[in-house]
Amino acid sequence: MQDTSLHTPLADPVALTERLLACPSITPATGPVFECLTEMLVPLGFTVERFMDGELPDGPVENLLAVRRAGPGRHLAFAGHLDVVPPGDGWTSDPFAPVRKGDLLYGRGAVDMKGAIAAFVAAVARAAPTDGTLSLLITGDEEGSATFGTKALMAHMAEKGVQPDICLVGEPTSVNRLGDTIKIGRRGSVNMWISVEGVQGHVAYPHLARNPITPLVRIMAAIEAIELDEGTDWFQPSNIEFTDVMVGNPATNVIPARATARLSIRFNDLHRGAALADRIRAIVEAEGGTLEAKISGEAFLTPPGDLSALVSSAIEAETGLTPELSTSGGTSDARFLSALCPVVEFGLINATMHKLDEAVSVQDLESLTRIYQRIIDAA
């Protein structure tokens, strides 16, 4: 591994992270934070395109595509997001004014995931010349609805003929130590809203009313009895969880007119979201109810192979750890990018993401930069 530019400002991941943290970018993100990243990439030889997509309430969203072509070799894409969740109240310092305390750098987005983006930029600055293509696929809409973010980027890439061979997503996958976990897949997610209409009336005259709670209880019992699967070699069992039940009836002597429930299914690659929605809908409609479903993403798996071996080798060379290949956790934009090419996720320790006083270890930023550099050099 050759460090060619260790003394340039763009090779310092901590300073780059501080610059990004100082740009507030609550989802959906636009503006200064993208300008900041552009100013880092152009001197490194990238052609940068930024474009807006979407309208209120989920937009507008800014997206960035940066490409550096250097020959006929492999195309490695790095994907990530500059938007962050709202900081919330109770921080010990300004969440958008980065502060170093000992080995820790504090700020909203330090872990999820401005630190990883800065580390990749610094790794590019340090890496040996490549005969392939490097690109960054950066959205401002991962923490929100994800409606006008990575999917819009992919459509833009298709128009431009930009086709990665492999993709690394910089999500914070590490659990206890940097490098202990790589994500090679994610479960899918579908949310459903059940509604049962009744006829309001007095509880003393039930024959003049129709209670919607009774069929809703039967629906919920039938759904609760479902065992979707027992898991697979790479995925845990799919699970159905009710997340809300509501009648909203303040009176003790009134049969309500309507009862609703909400549920979420996290499913492995044995299922598809639409098929699960159809299965639940049949149960609901048999009791006279209606169902709405929204698929957040399908399950995907990048089977262990060349890409996971490339990332694992870089981690082991830098840290001595052999990372676990995992499919745990929630959804990420890798669920979309998996349609382009093999994709894995690897990044910082996720202990403080979305929390008050989110912080990243300065040492981990340096180590992640060296790991990313090894990946770039070997890709």
WODA-V405461 format. One record per helix or strand. SS is the DSSP state (A for helix, B for strand). FROM is the first residue (numbers start at 1). LEN is the number of residues. If there is no record, write none. Layout:
SS,FROM,LEN  SS,FROM,LEN
//
This chain:
A,9,3  A,13,9  B,26,1  A,32,11  B,47,7  B,61,9  B,75,7  B,84,1  B,99,3  B,104,3  A,110,17  B,133,7  A,150,11  B,166,4  B,174,1  B,181,3  B,185,2  B,188,10  B,199,1  B,201,2  A,203,6  B,210,1  A,212,13  B,239,8  B,254,2  B,258,10  A,273,14  B,290,8  B,300,2  A,306,14  B,324,3  A,334,4  B,342,4  B,349,1  B,359,3  A,362,17
//
